[in-house]
Amino acid sequence: MKTLILTLSLMGTSVSYAADCTLDQTQEKVLRAVIAIESLNGGGKPLTTELHSYSSKASTWGVVLSYSGVQNIWTVITSEDGCQIKAVYRCYAN
């Protein structure tokens, strides 16, 4: 069931358009994808969210969701035009 919900939520964020997506559209898709997966993992509403684009890779984003005393860090890879989410990874500290 979680896989089905995850698939449906990512499908909603990865619709292709004829033209490149704007930066605002890409940022919204990245945040929606991470928050959808986080909520499936039992996470509540984060107190703050931070979104960072890695300058060396325009299609790679870092997302930090902050809760009370806890930070969850995610990496999101988008298509070159920013219209599709290709992968979402959670980063764990060693």
C-alpha positions in Angstrom: 0.0 0.0 0.0 2.8 2.4 0.9 4.5 1.6 -2.4 1.3 2.4 -4.3 0.9 5.7 -2.5 4.6 6.6 -3.0 4.3 5.8 -6.7 1.2 7.9 -7.1 2.7 10.8 -5.2 5.9 10.8 -7.3 3.9 10.5 -10.5 2.1 13.7 -9.6 5.4 15.5 -9.2 7.0 14.2 -12.4 4.7 15.3 -15.2 6.7 16.4 -18.2 6.0 19.7 -19.9 6.9 20.8 -23.5 9.2 23.6 -22.1 11.7 23.6 -19.3 10.2 24.0 -15.8 10.8 27.3 -14.0 13.0 27.3 -10.9 9.9 27.8 -8.7 8.2 24.8 -10.3 11.3 22.6 -9.8 11.7 23.6 -6.2 8.0 22.9 -5.5 8.3 19.4 -7.1 11.4 18.6 -5.0 9.8 19.7 -1.7 6.6 17.9 -2.5 8.4 14.6 -3.3 10.5 14.7 -0.1 7.6 15.6 2.1 5.4 12.9 0.6 8.0 10.2 1.3 8.7 11.7 4.8 5.0 11.5 5.6 4.9 7.8 4.5 7.8 7.1 6.9 5.7 8.5 9.8 7.2 12.0 9.8 5.0 14.8 10.9 4.9 18.4 9.6 8.5 19.8 9.7 9.1 23.0 11.7 11.3 24.3 8.9 12.4 23.2 5.5 15.6 24.2 3.6 16.2 23.6 -0.1 19.7 23.8 -1.6 20.8 23.4 -5.1 24.3 21.9 -5.5 26.1 24.4 -7.8 28.2 21.7 -9.4 25.2 19.7 -10.4 22.2 21.8 -11.4 19.9 18.7 -11.3 20.8 17.7 -7.7 19.1 19.2 -4.7 19.6 18.9 -1.0 16.6 19.2 1.3 16.7 19.6 5.1 13.6 19.0 7.1 13.9 20.2 10.7 11.8 18.8 13.6 12.2 19.5 17.3 15.9 18.5 17.8 16.0 16.3 14.7 17.1 17.0 11.1 16.3 14.7 8.2 18.5 15.3 5.1 17.5 14.2 1.6 19.1 14.4 -1.8 16.8 14.7 -4.8 17.9 14.2 -8.5 15.8 15.8 -11.2 15.9 15.7 -14.9 18.1 18.3 -16.6 15.1 20.5 -17.3 13.9 20.1 -13.7 10.4 18.8 -14.8 10.9 15.2 -13.5 12.0 13.7 -10.2 14.4 10.9 -11.0 15.5 9.8 -7.5 15.0 10.7 -3.9 17.6 9.5 -1.3 17.7 9.9 2.5 21.1 10.7 3.8 22.1 9.0 7.1 25.0 10.1 9.4 27.7 7.5 10.1 
